Amino acid sequence: MAEIITTEGLEVGEAFPSASALAERFGVSRPTVTKALEKLEAAGVLAGGGQGRVRTVRAVPAREGRS
């Protein structure tokens, strides 16, 4: 899910897709998406979240294999 930041060109401070949108996109339940988003928040990649709050990008993950 962190790859969304780089593939969609999101920058620090921009809104991250909602749990509902991600659940539909990946064909999984919202609780599954919520757990993944919480892990990204704990890792410092996303900020915010919670009921009614928009998650934003806090850090852009480094791209592997970049020369």
C-alpha positions as CSV (number, residue, x, y, z in Angstrom):
1,M,0.0,0.0,0.0
2,A,2.9,2.3,0.6
3,E,3.7,2.0,-3.1
4,I,0.6,4.1,-3.8
5,I,2.6,7.1,-2.7
6,T,5.3,6.7,-5.3
7,T,3.1,5.3,-8.1
8,E,0.6,8.1,-7.8
9,G,3.3,10.8,-7.2
10,L,1.9,11.9,-3.9
11,E,4.0,14.4,-2.0
12,V,4.4,15.0,1.8
13,G,1.3,16.7,3.1
14,E,-1.0,15.4,0.4
15,A,-4.2,13.4,1.2
16,F,-3.9,9.6,1.0
17,P,-6.8,7.7,-0.4
18,S,-9.6,6.8,2.1
19,A,-10.0,3.3,3.6
20,S,-13.2,2.9,1.6
21,A,-11.6,3.7,-1.7
22,L,-8.6,1.4,-0.9
23,A,-10.9,-1.4,0.1
24,E,-12.7,-1.2,-3.2
25,R,-9.5,-0.8,-5.2
26,F,-7.9,-3.9,-3.7
27,G,-11.1,-6.0,-3.2
28,V,-10.6,-6.4,0.6
29,S,-12.6,-5.4,3.7
30,R,-12.3,-2.0,5.3
31,P,-11.0,-3.5,8.6
32,T,-8.1,-5.1,6.6
33,V,-7.3,-1.8,5.0
34,T,-7.5,0.0,8.3
35,K,-5.0,-2.4,9.9
36,A,-2.5,-1.7,7.0
37,L,-3.0,2.0,7.3
38,E,-2.4,1.9,11.0
39,K,0.9,0.1,10.3
40,L,1.9,2.8,7.9
41,E,1.0,5.5,10.5
42,A,3.1,3.6,13.1
43,A,6.0,3.5,10.6
44,G,5.8,7.3,10.1
45,V,4.7,7.1,6.5
46,L,1.2,8.5,7.1
47,A,-0.2,11.0,9.5
48,G,-3.7,11.6,10.8
49,G,-6.4,9.1,10.3
50,G,-9.2,8.0,12.6
51,Q,-12.9,8.6,12.3
52,G,-13.7,11.4,9.9
53,R,-10.0,12.5,9.6
54,V,-8.1,12.5,6.3
55,R,-4.8,10.7,6.3
56,T,-1.9,12.6,4.8
57,V,1.5,11.5,3.5
58,R,4.1,12.1,6.2
59,A,7.1,10.6,4.4
60,V,7.8,9.4,0.8
61,P,9.2,5.9,0.9
62,A,12.6,5.5,-0.8
63,R,12.4,3.9,-4.2
64,E,14.4,0.7,-4.4
65,G,16.6,0.1,-7.4
66,R,16.9,3.8,-8.2
67,S,20.2,4.8,-9.8
